[in-house]
Amino acid sequence: MSGGASTDVEAVSAANTALYDAVERGDLDALAATWLDADVHVVHPGWPVISGRGEVIRSYALIMANTDYIQFFLTDVEVSVLGDTAVVTCTENILSGGPAEEDGSAGPLVGGLVVATNVFRRDGRGAWKVWSHHGSPVLIDRDDDEDDEGGSADEGGDGEGGGGGITEIG
């Protein structure tokens, strides 16, 4: 890999991190700065396709307004760059929470897994910006894919360990 390609991978990785950091902070201006000004698209888990910059940013505003706490731990991150386009795939290990309790303690926390594909394009100034984001909930437990009898680790339907119970975000 040439030095330029390595630099592009690092720049795309930084742009990807900036996207998630903005959502964690609830910073809509910072989030908007990560997206292209052109025709963009997003698919949040369980949502239809949202197209157009205004609608995409609005979708994140709705998520941020209805999420008191969110933190992403990204795993399985893969970055591919080809010319002025890059693709990042990753698993979003999400911890989110509702409103604080009356006594001021943290509200209930919920964990979930989402697999995501983030497509970036280089803008006219050479910065990597999000062109498309697609997040899909993970409905199986990757750590216990099968138990000793060869079945799913969560066939009992108790909801534990499945990761599909998050409310939203992608």
N, C-alpha and C positions, 0 to 999 in steps of 0.2 A: 504494500500500500504506500502510495506516495505521501509526502508531507502534507500536500493540499487535501488529500482525501481524509487523512487523519484529523486535520483541522476542521473539515466539514462535519465529520462525525461528532467531534467535540462540540462544535457550534450547534448542531441539531440537538444533541443531548442537553445542552444548556437551555435551548429554546423549549424543549419538552419539559424540563424541570420548572422553567418559569411559568408555564401553563398551569401546572399543578400547584405551585406555590401561590399563584394568584387566587386560585379557588380556595385553598386552605386559609388564606388571609381574608377572604371575602372582599378582595380589591377588584372591583369591576373595571376600573380604568386600566390597571395592570393587565387584567385578563384581556380586555379589548386590544391592548397593544401587542398581544401575542398572535392575533389573528390577521390574516390578509385583509386588505380593503376590497378585494374582488369577491367573486361568487364563491361563498363558503358553505359548508354543510356540517351538520352534527346529528348523531344518533345517540341519545342518552338511553340507558337501559330501560326498556319498556315504553319508550316514546317513539312516535313516528319520525321520519326524516324531517329535519328542520333545515330550510335553505334560506340563504341571504344573510348578510352580515348583521343587519338589525335584529332579525328574528333569532339568530344564533346567540348574540350577546344578550338579548332579552331572556332566552332560555336559561342562561347561566345566572342572570339576575334573579330569576324566580327560584332557582336552586339555592342560591346564596341567601335569599330572604327567608327561606324555609328550612335552613340548616344552621343550627346554632354552633355546631362544632363538626369539623371534618378534618381528617388527616389521611394522607395517602402514603403507603409504603409500596414503592414500585419494585417488582421483581420480574425476572425473565425478560429484561429489557434488551431488545435487539434493534440496532440502528442500521439502515441501509440507505446509501446515498447514490443517486445516479443523476449526474448533471445538476440541474437546479431543482430537483425533486428528491425528497427523502421520506422514508417510511419508518416509523417507530412502532414496534409492537411491544406490549408489556402486560403484566398482570397488575391491576390496581388492587392492592390489599387495603381496604377502606375501613376506617374507624370513624363512625359518626355518632352524633348525639343530639338529643332534644334539649328543651329548655332546662335550666337549672331548677333544682328542687326549691321549695319554699324556704328551707333552712340555708340556702345558698350553696349547698353541695352540688356536684356535677349531676346532671340528669342522666337518664339511662343511655348507655352506649351500645351501639349495634355494629357488628363487623360484617363485612361482605367481600366478595371477590368479583371483579369485573375484568374481562380481557378487553384490551383496547388496541385500536389501530389509529395512530395519529399520522396524518400525511402533511408534510411541510413543503412549502415552495419558497424559493429565494425571491425576495421582493426586489424592486428596482434599485435599492440601496445596498443589496447584498445580504440583508438580514433574513434569517429563516423565520417564516411565519406559518401558523397553522392554516391549512387549506381545508382539512376535513378531520373530524374525530368520530370514531364509531366505538361505542362501548356496549358489550354484551355481558349480562350476568352469568356467572359460573354457577351452575345448578348441581354440580357434583362435588364431592369431597376429594380433592387431589391427593391428600395425604393418606387416605384409606380407600383407594380405588376399589379394592375388593377385600372382603373378610375371608376367613379360613374356609367357608363353604362356597366361595366363588361368587357370592352376591355382592351387591352394593353395600358399602358400610353404613348407609343411611336409608335402607329400604323400609325401616320401620316408620318413616315419615314423621319423626319427632322434631324435625327441623334443626337438630343439632349438627353442626359441622358441614352443612350443605352450602353455606355461603350465599344462597339465593335470597335471603331474607332482608336485604338492604332495601331501604325506601327508595333511593335514587342516587345517582351521580355517575358520571362517566367521563 
